[in-house]
């Protein structure tokens, strides 16, 4: 169990914010510990008699915990029971995956029923051990938090049972639960077992049973794939496709988690949009996989969902491995869905349909060139009869408007169809402590102009001094405001862009705000002075970006080295996603430096020119691309 603090998030939340991490990516997290406690209730040499519904309900959890804690679990399948359902077959398949010994002969002294008293006793033992660990961490760090926020959806044996138990126990802090309103009862509460085996989900079960490669699952295919199952218990199973299997398994496996319950009083509710915004904060950080169980309590704090003061210590309790949803039952597709939704919110990924004669290849080339000129990256291009469907990554709303105008000018009106694109730029979220109603503030501006008269002024000592000052900087700026002419011209109304804590956004690791800043420069390449209202000293922001490029390059090298190691599939996917993000940012910055910098005198990036010298530009550029070459060689 770790206690971490992020200064920037503390300042955003306006409190002393800490994160208590309970084995975020490890096997031994809270749900697994709960089943370990239940396993001990079965005796020193646990044996289970599979017949009663309670034994089948908890077979997967017990088998997974037995594997983690290296306990020999033996189960006996009673052949006098009714024929097995597909859900029971899945539980048996998972038990076999976790090396549980399955016997068709009677086992003496086997537990025939897992009672509610046993479950409650295991939950109490687990909660007491967990609370003791939490208090020890707080004591070691000399921390006395006023609030501890945890996700309500953390469930071991039944829905949100951990919160209910911890809330009933005496403690020195106030425990609060956070929940995403749109996703209540929408989780797969057993997906924690994938931390031990990435293939421990329904799709792998389907492919294991689909021995005939026909797509259908019946009694014969089950008998071949699961020879340890008594044939007398195999009923007339007939499943046509994977969707039918998923529906049947979800309905049966999650039934015990979906009983109607009263939501605890004072639960902190967050919306899906708030969670997506918080997710974007950690797109390129070490907690990419922590999704809802990490983001829900953090969203509640950043959204000021409860009353606290600036001097209060607030702890977000991250309760363990992530929980996926029913829609995306494996971790990889779940993260992909999050990425898509987060980018889609800001028009950074979008679907477009262009109507034209697709047999005219010269016209297709012109359309692709229009996308390229507006910095829009095509992710998917599909020809249909009379149209083409495009999924693309965009720098934002303004670029999409330009593409629409140019395509309709070339092909004709109504040739461009994009139902998801809003009529106006997405609203910028404004923090509650700044009043933007008085636009006259823009008349009192400060001009950020480079103090460098030539590149010869850049020396190793100036770089060293810049880095040294960076270490002592405290992030105190509240916001940056400037008027964007491009947006203003396009929608014919005054558009003010707001960027929170702009001096922090030099690091893509924490925020995506620097993306916004780069987009602003790209949209206004000929601007000579950027007029801003900034509540801090100029030096505060100018020292972040030089360190960023070096940091990104070192990240690429580390990721490539890790990919050469023997890693499981999920870890490889995560590292590859981070690697691609990092390389994308590298190329973005290099492109900005070479093309935009010479057009901007009064810019916020003047210290980053330390990395590119006009005298030796080619050599410096080669150094920037070393890491990207490593990636190409790896592929």
C-alpha positions as CSV (number, residue, x, y, z in Angstrom):
1,X,0.0,0.0,0.0
2,X,1.5,3.3,-1.1
3,X,0.7,6.9,-0.2
4,X,1.4,9.4,-3.1
5,X,1.0,13.1,-3.5
6,X,0.8,15.2,-6.6
7,X,1.4,18.9,-6.0
8,X,-0.3,20.0,-9.2
9,X,-3.5,18.1,-8.4
10,X,-3.5,19.4,-4.8
11,X,-3.4,22.9,-6.2
12,X,-6.2,22.2,-8.6
13,X,-8.3,20.7,-5.8
14,X,-7.4,23.5,-3.4
15,X,-6.6,21.1,-0.5
16,X,-3.8,18.8,0.6
17,X,-4.6,15.9,-1.7
18,X,-3.1,12.4,-1.3
19,X,-3.6,9.0,-3.0
20,X,-3.7,5.8,-1.1
21,X,-2.9,3.0,-3.7
22,X,-3.9,-0.5,-2.8
23,X,-1.9,-2.6,-5.2
24,X,-3.3,-1.0,-8.3
25,X,-1.7,-3.4,-10.7
26,X,-1.0,-6.4,-8.5
27,X,-2.9,-9.6,-7.7
28,X,-3.1,-9.1,-4.0
29,X,-5.8,-6.3,-3.9
30,X,-8.9,-5.9,-1.8
31,X,-11.2,-8.3,-3.6
32,X,-8.6,-11.0,-3.7
33,X,-7.9,-10.5,0.0
34,X,-11.6,-10.9,0.7
35,X,-11.7,-14.3,-1.0
36,X,-8.5,-15.3,0.8
37,X,-10.2,-14.6,4.1
38,X,-13.2,-16.7,2.9
39,X,-10.9,-19.5,1.8
40,X,-9.5,-19.7,5.3
41,X,-13.1,-20.2,6.6
42,X,-13.1,-23.5,4.6
43,X,-10.4,-25.0,6.7
44,X,-6.6,-25.5,6.5
45,X,-7.0,-27.8,3.5
46,X,-10.0,-26.2,1.8
47,X,-12.4,-28.6,0.0
48,X,-15.6,-27.6,-1.6
49,X,-18.7,-29.7,-2.5
50,X,-20.2,-28.2,-5.7
51,X,-24.0,-28.4,-5.6
52,X,-25.6,-25.6,-3.6
53,X,-25.9,-22.2,-5.5
54,X,-23.6,-20.5,-3.0
55,X,-20.7,-22.8,-3.8
56,X,-21.0,-22.2,-7.5
57,X,-21.3,-18.4,-7.0
58,X,-18.0,-18.1,-5.2
59,X,-16.0,-20.8,-7.1
60,X,-14.1,-18.4,-9.4
61,X,-13.1,-16.0,-6.6
62,X,-12.0,-18.9,-4.3
63,X,-10.0,-20.5,-7.2
64,X,-8.2,-17.2,-8.1
65,X,-7.4,-16.4,-4.4
66,X,-6.1,-20.0,-4.0
67,X,-3.7,-19.5,-6.9
68,X,-2.4,-16.1,-5.7
69,X,-1.8,-17.3,-2.1
70,X,-0.5,-20.8,-3.2
71,X,-3.2,-22.8,-1.4
72,X,-4.4,-26.1,-2.7
73,X,-8.1,-26.0,-3.4
74,X,-10.0,-29.2,-4.2
75,X,-13.6,-29.3,-5.5
76,X,-16.0,-32.2,-5.9
77,X,-18.8,-32.0,-8.6
78,X,-21.9,-33.7,-7.2
79,X,-23.4,-35.6,-10.0
80,X,-26.9,-35.8,-8.4
81,X,-27.6,-32.1,-9.0
82,X,-29.5,-30.8,-12.0
83,X,-27.7,-30.3,-15.3
84,X,-25.2,-27.5,-15.3
85,X,-26.0,-24.1,-16.7
86,X,-23.6,-22.2,-19.0
87,X,-22.7,-20.0,-16.0
88,X,-21.7,-23.0,-13.9
89,X,-19.7,-24.4,-16.8
90,X,-17.9,-21.0,-17.0
91,X,-17.1,-21.1,-13.3
92,X,-15.8,-24.7,-13.7
93,X,-13.7,-23.6,-16.7
94,X,-12.2,-20.7,-14.7
95,X,-11.4,-22.9,-11.7
96,X,-9.5,-25.3,-14.0
97,X,-7.7,-22.2,-15.5
98,X,-6.4,-21.4,-12.0
99,X,-5.3,-25.0,-11.4
100,X,-8.0,-26.0,-8.9
101,X,-8.1,-29.7,-8.5
102,X,-11.5,-31.0,-9.9
103,X,-12.7,-34.4,-8.7
104,X,-15.6,-36.5,-9.7
105,X,-15.3,-38.7,-6.6
106,X,-16.7,-37.7,-3.3
107,X,-14.3,-35.8,-1.0
108,X,-14.7,-36.3,2.8
109,X,-15.2,-33.2,5.0
110,X,-15.9,-30.9,2.0
111,X,-17.9,-27.7,2.7
112,X,-21.3,-28.1,1.2
113,X,-22.7,-24.6,1.7
114,X,-21.0,-21.2,2.0
115,X,-23.3,-19.4,4.5
116,X,-23.9,-15.7,4.9
117,X,-22.2,-15.9,8.3
118,X,-19.0,-17.2,6.7
119,X,-19.1,-14.4,4.1
120,X,-19.8,-11.7,6.7
121,X,-17.0,-13.0,8.9
122,X,-14.5,-13.0,5.9
123,X,-15.6,-9.4,5.1
124,X,-15.0,-8.2,8.7
125,X,-11.6,-9.8,8.7
126,X,-10.7,-8.3,5.4
127,X,-11.9,-4.8,6.4
128,X,-10.1,-4.9,9.8
129,X,-6.8,-5.9,8.1
130,X,-7.3,-3.2,5.5
131,X,-8.1,-0.5,8.0
132,X,-5.1,-1.4,10.1
133,X,-2.9,-1.1,7.0
134,X,-4.3,2.3,6.2
135,X,-3.8,3.6,9.7
136,X,-0.2,2.3,9.7
137,X,0.5,4.2,6.4
138,X,-1.0,7.4,7.8
139,X,1.1,7.0,11.0
140,X,4.3,6.4,9.1
141,X,3.7,9.6,7.0
142,X,2.5,11.6,10.0
143,X,-0.8,12.2,8.2
144,X,-4.1,12.8,9.9
145,X,-6.6,13.2,7.0
146,X,-10.0,14.7,7.5
147,X,-11.6,12.8,4.6
148,X,-10.9,9.5,2.9
149,X,-12.8,9.1,-0.5
150,X,-13.3,5.7,-2.0
151,X,-15.3,4.4,-5.0
152,X,-18.7,3.0,-3.9
153,X,-18.5,0.4,-6.7
154,X,-15.7,-1.6,-5.0
155,X,-17.4,-4.9,-4.3
156,X,-16.1,-8.2,-3.0
157,X,-19.0,-10.6,-2.2
158,X,-21.9,-8.2,-2.9
159,X,-22.5,-4.7,-4.2
160,X,-20.4,-2.0,-2.3
161,X,-20.0,-4.3,0.7
162,X,-16.5,-3.0,1.5
163,X,-17.7,0.6,1.9
164,X,-20.6,-0.5,4.1
165,X,-18.3,-2.5,6.4
166,X,-15.6,0.2,6.6
167,X,-18.2,2.8,7.4
168,X,-19.6,0.8,10.3
169,X,-16.1,0.6,11.9
170,X,-14.7,3.2,14.3
171,X,-12.0,5.4,12.7
172,X,-10.4,8.8,13.1
173,X,-11.4,10.2,9.6
174,X,-14.6,10.7,7.7
175,X,-15.2,8.1,5.0
176,X,-17.1,9.1,1.9
177,X,-18.1,7.1,-1.2
178,X,-17.9,8.4,-4.7
179,X,-20.0,7.0,-7.6
180,X,-20.4,7.7,-11.3
181,X,-24.2,8.0,-11.7
182,X,-24.4,6.8,-15.3
183,X,-22.5,3.5,-14.5
184,X,-24.2,2.3,-11.3
185,X,-24.7,-1.5,-11.6
186,X,-22.9,-1.5,-15.0
187,X,-19.6,-3.1,-13.9
188,X,-18.3,-6.6,-14.2
189,X,-17.4,-7.0,-10.6
190,X,-15.3,-10.2,-11.2
191,X,-13.0,-8.7,-13.7
192,X,-10.3,-8.3,-11.0
193,X,-9.2,-11.9,-11.8
194,X,-7.7,-10.7,-15.1
195,X,-4.8,-9.2,-13.1
196,X,-3.7,-12.8,-12.7
197,X,-4.6,-14.0,-16.2
198,X,-5.4,-11.5,-19.0
199,X,-7.4,-14.3,-20.7
200,X,-9.7,-14.8,-17.8
201,X,-12.8,-13.4,-19.4
202,X,-15.8,-14.6,-21.4
203,X,-14.3,-14.3,-24.9
204,X,-11.6,-16.8,-24.1
205,X,-14.2,-19.2,-22.7
206,X,-16.1,-18.8,-26.0
207,X,-13.1,-19.6,-28.2
208,X,-12.1,-22.5,-26.0
209,X,-15.6,-24.1,-26.4
210,X,-15.8,-23.3,-30.1
211,X,-13.7,-26.4,-31.0
212,X,-15.5,-26.9,-34.3
213,X,-14.8,-23.3,-35.5
214,X,-18.5,-23.0,-36.5
215,X,-19.4,-20.3,-34.0
216,X,-22.0,-22.5,-32.3
217,X,-21.5,-24.1,-28.9
218,X,-23.4,-27.3,-28.0
219,X,-23.1,-30.3,-25.7
220,X,-20.5,-32.0,-27.9
221,X,-18.1,-29.1,-28.1
222,X,-18.4,-28.5,-24.4
223,X,-17.6,-32.2,-23.7
224,X,-14.4,-31.9,-25.9
225,X,-13.2,-28.7,-24.4
226,X,-14.0,-29.6,-20.8
227,X,-13.3,-33.4,-20.3
228,X,-13.3,-32.9,-16.5
229,X,-17.0,-32.2,-16.6
230,X,-19.4,-35.2,-15.9
231,X,-21.2,-36.0,-19.1
232,X,-24.4,-36.8,-17.2
233,X,-24.5,-33.1,-16.1
234,X,-24.2,-31.7,-19.7
235,X,-27.6,-30.6,-20.7
236,X,-28.9,-29.5,-24.1
237,X,-26.8,-26.3,-24.4
238,X,-27.1,-24.6,-27.8
239,X,-25.5,-21.1,-28.1
240,X,-25.4,-19.5,-31.6
241,X,-22.8,-16.8,-31.2
242,X,-20.6,-14.9,-28.7
243,X,-23.2,-12.2,-28.0
244,X,-25.7,-14.8,-26.8
245,X,-23.0,-16.2,-24.5
246,X,-22.0,-12.8,-23.1
247,X,-25.6,-12.0,-22.3
248,X,-26.2,-15.3,-20.5
249,X,-23.0,-15.1,-18.5
250,X,-23.4,-11.5,-17.5
251,X,-27.0,-12.0,-16.3
252,X,-26.1,-15.0,-14.2
253,X,-22.6,-14.0,-12.9
254,X,-23.6,-10.5,-11.8
255,X,-26.9,-11.4,-10.3
256,X,-25.7,-11.3,-6.7
257,X,-24.2,-7.9,-7.2
258,X,-27.3,-6.3,-8.6
259,X,-29.7,-6.7,-5.7
260,X,-31.7,-3.5,-5.0
261,X,-30.0,-1.5,-2.2
262,X,-30.3,2.0,-0.8
263,X,-27.5,4.3,-1.8
264,X,-25.6,5.5,1.3
265,X,-26.4,8.9,2.6
266,X,-24.1,11.8,1.4
267,X,-22.7,9.7,-1.5
268,X,-20.6,11.9,-3.8
269,X,-22.1,11.6,-7.3
270,X,-20.0,12.5,-10.4
271,X,-21.1,12.6,-14.1
272,X,-19.6,10.7,-17.0
273,X,-18.2,13.9,-18.4
274,X,-16.4,14.7,-15.2
275,X,-14.8,11.3,-15.1
276,X,-13.7,11.7,-18.7
277,X,-12.1,15.1,-17.9
278,X,-10.2,13.5,-15.0
279,X,-9.1,10.6,-17.2
280,X,-7.5,13.0,-19.6
281,X,-5.3,14.2,-16.8
282,X,-3.7,10.8,-16.5
283,X,-3.6,9.7,-20.2
284,X,0.1,9.5,-20.2
285,X,0.9,8.8,-16.6
286,X,1.6,5.6,-14.6
287,X,-2.1,5.2,-13.7
288,X,-3.5,4.7,-17.2
289,X,-5.1,1.4,-16.2
290,X,-6.6,2.6,-13.0
291,X,-9.8,3.9,-14.8
292,X,-13.0,4.2,-12.7
293,X,-11.7,2.9,-9.4
294,X,-9.1,5.6,-9.5
295,X,-10.9,8.4,-11.3
296,X,-14.3,8.4,-9.6
297,X,-13.0,9.6,-6.1
298,X,-10.6,12.0,-7.8
299,X,-13.4,13.4,-9.9
300,X,-15.4,14.0,-6.8
301,X,-12.6,16.0,-5.2
302,X,-11.7,18.0,-8.3
303,X,-15.4,18.8,-8.8
304,X,-15.7,20.1,-5.2
305,X,-18.6,17.7,-4.5
306,X,-18.2,18.1,-0.7
307,X,-17.1,20.8,1.6
308,X,-13.5,21.0,2.6
309,X,-10.9,23.8,3.3
310,X,-7.6,24.5,1.8
311,X,-5.8,23.3,4.9
312,X,-7.6,19.9,5.0
313,X,-5.9,16.6,4.2
314,X,-8.0,14.7,1.7
315,X,-7.1,11.1,0.7
316,X,-8.4,9.3,-2.4
317,X,-8.4,5.6,-1.6
318,X,-7.8,3.5,-4.8
319,X,-9.0,0.1,-3.8
320,X,-7.2,-2.2,-6.2
321,X,-7.2,-3.5,-9.7
322,X,-9.6,-1.9,-12.2
323,X,-13.2,-3.0,-12.7
324,X,-14.3,-3.2,-16.4
325,X,-17.8,-2.7,-17.7
326,X,-20.2,-5.2,-19.2
327,X,-19.8,-3.6,-22.6
328,X,-16.0,-3.9,-22.6
329,X,-15.3,-7.0,-20.6
330,X,-11.5,-7.1,-21.1
331,X,-9.0,-4.4,-20.0
332,X,-7.7,-3.5,-23.5
333,X,-11.1,-2.7,-25.1
334,X,-12.1,-0.9,-21.9
335,X,-9.1,1.5,-22.2
336,X,-9.7,1.9,-25.9
337,X,-13.3,3.0,-25.2
338,X,-12.1,5.5,-22.6
339,X,-9.5,6.9,-25.0
340,X,-12.1,7.3,-27.7
341,X,-14.6,9.0,-25.5
342,X,-12.1,11.4,-24.0
343,X,-10.8,12.5,-27.4
344,X,-14.3,12.6,-28.9
345,X,-15.5,15.0,-26.1
346,X,-13.1,17.7,-27.5
347,X,-13.5,16.9,-31.2
348,X,-10.0,15.4,-31.2
349,X,-11.3,12.1,-32.7
350,X,-14.3,12.2,-35.0
351,X,-16.2,10.4,-37.8
352,X,-16.9,12.1,-41.1
353,X,-18.7,11.0,-44.3
354,X,-17.8,12.7,-47.6
355,X,-20.2,12.2,-50.5
356,X,-18.6,12.2,-54.0
357,X,-17.7,9.9,-56.9
358,X,-15.1,7.6,-55.3
359,X,-13.9,6.3,-58.7
360,X,-12.2,9.7,-59.2
361,X,-8.8,9.0,-57.6
362,X,-7.5,12.5,-58.3
363,X,-10.4,13.9,-56.2
364,X,-9.6,11.4,-53.4
365,X,-6.0,12.6,-53.4
366,X,-7.2,16.2,-53.2
367,X,-9.4,15.4,-50.2
368,X,-6.5,13.6,-48.4
369,X,-4.4,16.7,-49.1
370,X,-7.0,18.9,-47.5
371,X,-6.9,16.7,-44.3
372,X,-3.1,16.9,-44.3
373,X,-2.9,20.7,-44.7
374,X,-5.2,21.1,-41.6
375,X,-3.1,18.7,-39.4
376,X,-5.9,16.1,-39.4
377,X,-4.6,12.5,-39.2
378,X,-6.7,9.8,-40.9
379,X,-7.1,6.8,-38.7
380,X,-9.6,4.8,-40.8
381,X,-10.7,5.3,-44.4
382,X,-13.5,3.2,-45.9
383,X,-14.8,3.5,-49.5
384,X,-18.5,3.0,-49.9
385,X,-20.7,3.5,-53.0
386,X,-20.9,7.2,-53.6
387,X,-19.2,8.2,-50.4
388,X,-16.2,7.6,-48.1
389,X,-16.3,7.1,-44.3
390,X,-13.4,8.6,-42.4
391,X,-12.4,8.3,-38.7
392,X,-9.7,10.9,-38.0
393,X,-7.7,12.6,-35.2
394,X,-8.1,16.4,-35.2
395,X,-6.2,19.2,-33.4
396,X,-9.7,20.5,-32.5
397,X,-12.9,22.2,-33.7
398,X,-11.3,24.9,-35.8
399,X,-9.4,22.5,-38.1
400,X,-12.6,20.5,-38.7
401,X,-14.4,23.7,-39.7
402,X,-11.7,24.6,-42.2
403,X,-11.8,21.1,-43.7
404,X,-15.6,21.3,-44.1
405,X,-15.4,24.7,-45.8
406,X,-12.6,23.5,-48.2
407,X,-14.3,20.2,-49.1
408,X,-17.7,21.8,-49.8
409,X,-16.0,24.5,-51.8
410,X,-14.2,21.8,-53.9
411,X,-17.1,19.2,-54.2
412,X,-20.3,21.1,-53.4
413,X,-22.6,21.9,-50.5
414,X,-23.8,19.1,-48.3
415,X,-20.8,16.9,-49.4
416,X,-19.4,16.9,-45.9
417,X,-21.4,15.2,-43.2
418,X,-20.3,15.1,-39.6
419,X,-23.3,14.7,-37.2
420,X,-21.1,14.5,-34.1
421,X,-19.4,17.9,-34.7
422,X,-21.1,20.6,-32.6
423,X,-22.2,23.9,-34.2
424,X,-19.9,25.8,-31.9
425,X,-16.6,25.1,-30.3
426,X,-16.8,22.9,-27.1
427,X,-17.2,25.0,-24.0
428,X,-14.0,25.5,-22.0
429,X,-14.6,24.5,-18.4
430,X,-14.0,27.5,-16.2
431,X,-13.0,27.2,-12.6
432,X,-15.5,28.6,-10.1
433,X,-13.0,31.0,-8.4
434,X,-12.4,33.2,-11.5
435,X,-14.9,35.7,-12.9
436,X,-14.8,35.9,-16.7
437,X,-18.0,37.9,-17.1
438,X,-16.0,41.2,-17.5
439,X,-14.3,40.9,-20.9
440,X,-12.8,44.3,-20.5
441,X,-10.0,42.6,-18.5
442,X,-8.4,41.9,-21.8
443,X,-7.6,45.5,-22.3
444,X,-5.1,45.4,-19.4
445,X,-2.7,43.0,-20.8
446,X,0.9,41.9,-20.5
447,X,3.0,41.1,-23.5
448,X,5.2,38.1,-23.3
449,X,8.2,38.8,-25.5
450,X,11.3,36.8,-25.9
451,X,14.3,38.4,-24.1
452,X,16.6,36.6,-26.6
453,X,18.0,38.7,-29.4
454,X,19.9,35.9,-31.1
455,X,20.6,32.2,-30.8
456,X,24.1,33.0,-29.8
457,X,22.8,34.1,-26.4
458,X,21.9,30.5,-25.6
459,X,24.8,28.8,-23.7
460,X,25.2,25.7,-21.6
461,X,25.1,27.9,-18.5
462,X,21.8,29.5,-19.5
463,X,20.3,26.0,-19.9
464,X,21.8,24.8,-16.6
465,X,20.4,27.9,-14.8
466,X,17.0,27.3,-16.3
467,X,16.8,23.7,-15.1
468,X,18.0,24.7,-11.6
469,X,15.3,27.3,-11.3
470,X,12.7,24.9,-12.5
471,X,13.2,22.6,-9.5
472,X,12.2,25.4,-7.1
473,X,9.1,26.6,-8.9
474,X,5.7,26.3,-7.1
475,X,2.7,26.1,-9.5
476,X,0.6,29.1,-8.5
477,X,-0.9,30.5,-11.6
478,X,-4.6,30.3,-11.8
479,X,-5.4,30.7,-15.4
480,X,-4.4,32.1,-18.8
481,X,-6.9,34.0,-20.9
482,X,-6.6,35.2,-24.5
483,X,-8.9,36.0,-27.3
484,X,-8.6,33.7,-30.3
485,X,-9.2,35.4,-33.7
486,X,-9.7,32.2,-35.6
487,X,-12.6,31.0,-33.5
488,X,-14.0,34.5,-33.3
489,X,-14.0,34.9,-37.1
490,X,-15.5,31.4,-37.7
491,X,-18.5,31.7,-35.3
492,X,-18.8,35.5,-35.6
493,X,-18.8,36.2,-31.8
494,X,-16.1,37.0,-29.3
495,X,-14.3,33.8,-28.3
496,X,-12.1,33.8,-25.2
497,X,-9.9,30.7,-24.6
498,X,-9.2,29.8,-21.0
499,X,-6.3,27.6,-20.0
500,X,-6.1,26.6,-16.4
501,X,-2.7,26.5,-14.6
502,X,-0.9,27.1,-17.8
503,X,2.6,27.0,-16.3
504,X,2.0,23.4,-15.3
505,X,1.0,22.2,-18.8
506,X,4.6,22.0,-20.1
507,X,4.4,18.4,-18.9
508,X,2.0,16.3,-21.0
509,X,2.3,13.8,-18.1
510,X,0.0,15.8,-16.0
511,X,-2.3,17.8,-18.3
512,X,-3.3,18.1,-21.9
513,X,-3.3,21.9,-21.7
514,X,-0.1,22.3,-23.7
515,X,-1.9,20.6,-26.6
516,X,-4.3,23.5,-26.4
517,X,-1.5,26.1,-26.4
518,X,0.2,24.5,-29.4
519,X,-3.1,24.5,-31.2
520,X,-3.5,28.2,-30.5
521,X,-0.1,28.9,-32.1
522,X,-0.9,26.7,-35.1
523,X,-4.1,28.5,-35.7
524,X,-2.4,31.9,-35.5
525,X,1.1,31.3,-37.1
526,X,1.7,34.9,-38.0
527,X,1.0,36.5,-34.6
528,X,3.8,38.8,-33.4
529,X,2.7,39.2,-29.8
530,X,0.5,37.0,-27.7
531,X,-1.6,39.1,-25.4
532,X,-2.4,37.4,-22.2
533,X,-3.7,38.0,-18.7
534,X,-1.6,35.8,-16.4
535,X,-1.7,35.9,-12.6
536,X,2.0,35.1,-12.0
537,X,5.5,35.9,-13.0
538,X,6.7,35.4,-16.5
539,X,9.6,33.1,-15.5
540,X,7.2,30.6,-13.9
541,X,6.0,29.0,-17.2
542,X,9.0,29.5,-19.4
543,X,11.2,26.9,-17.7
544,X,9.0,23.9,-18.1
545,X,9.3,23.1,-21.8
546,X,13.1,22.6,-22.1
547,X,12.9,19.7,-19.6
548,X,9.9,18.2,-21.4
549,X,11.7,17.3,-24.6
550,X,14.5,15.5,-22.8
551,X,12.0,13.8,-20.5
552,X,10.0,12.5,-23.5
553,X,13.1,11.2,-25.2
554,X,14.1,9.3,-22.1
555,X,10.6,7.9,-21.8
556,X,10.8,6.5,-25.3
557,X,14.1,4.8,-24.6
558,X,12.7,3.2,-21.4
559,X,9.5,2.0,-23.1
560,X,11.4,0.4,-26.0
561,X,13.8,-1.3,-23.5
562,X,10.8,-2.7,-21.6
563,X,9.1,-4.0,-24.7
564,X,12.1,-6.2,-25.4
565,X,11.6,-7.9,-22.0
566,X,9.2,-10.8,-21.4
567,X,5.9,-9.1,-20.5
568,X,2.3,-10.2,-20.5
569,X,0.0,-9.1,-23.2
570,X,-1.8,-6.4,-21.2
571,X,1.4,-4.8,-20.0
572,X,2.8,-4.7,-23.6
573,X,-0.4,-3.0,-24.8
574,X,-0.2,-0.4,-22.0
575,X,3.5,0.3,-22.7
576,X,2.9,0.5,-26.5
577,X,0.1,3.0,-25.9
578,X,2.3,5.2,-23.8
579,X,5.1,4.8,-26.3
580,X,3.0,5.9,-29.2
581,X,1.6,8.9,-27.2
582,X,5.1,10.0,-26.2
583,X,6.4,9.7,-29.8
584,X,3.4,11.7,-31.0
585,X,4.2,14.5,-28.6
586,X,7.9,14.4,-29.6
587,X,7.0,14.9,-33.3
588,X,4.5,17.6,-32.3
589,X,7.1,19.6,-30.4
590,X,9.8,19.2,-33.1
591,X,7.4,20.3,-35.8
592,X,6.4,23.3,-33.7
593,X,10.0,24.3,-33.1
594,X,11.1,24.1,-36.7
595,X,8.0,25.6,-38.4
596,X,6.3,27.9,-35.9
597,X,9.1,29.3,-33.8
598,X,10.5,31.5,-36.5
599,X,7.1,33.1,-37.0
600,X,6.5,34.0,-33.4
601,X,8.6,36.7,-31.8
602,X,6.6,37.2,-28.6
603,X,6.2,33.6,-27.7
604,X,6.0,31.6,-24.5
605,X,8.5,29.0,-25.8
606,X,11.7,31.0,-26.0
607,X,13.7,28.8,-23.6
608,X,13.0,25.7,-25.6
609,X,15.1,27.1,-28.3
610,X,18.0,25.9,-26.2
611,X,17.6,22.6,-28.0
612,X,17.9,23.8,-31.5
613,X,20.8,26.0,-32.8
614,X,20.7,27.7,-36.1
615,X,24.4,27.0,-36.5
616,X,24.1,23.3,-36.1
617,X,20.4,22.7,-36.7
618,X,20.8,19.4,-38.5
619,X,22.8,17.7,-35.8
620,X,20.4,18.9,-33.1
621,X,17.5,17.6,-35.1
622,X,19.2,14.2,-35.5
623,X,19.5,14.0,-31.7
624,X,15.8,14.7,-31.3
625,X,15.0,11.8,-33.7
626,X,17.3,9.2,-32.1
627,X,14.5,7.9,-29.9
628,X,12.0,7.8,-32.8
629,X,14.6,5.8,-34.8
630,X,14.7,3.2,-32.0
631,X,11.0,2.8,-32.3
632,X,11.2,2.3,-36.1
633,X,13.9,-0.3,-35.6
634,X,11.8,-2.1,-33.0
635,X,8.9,-2.3,-35.4
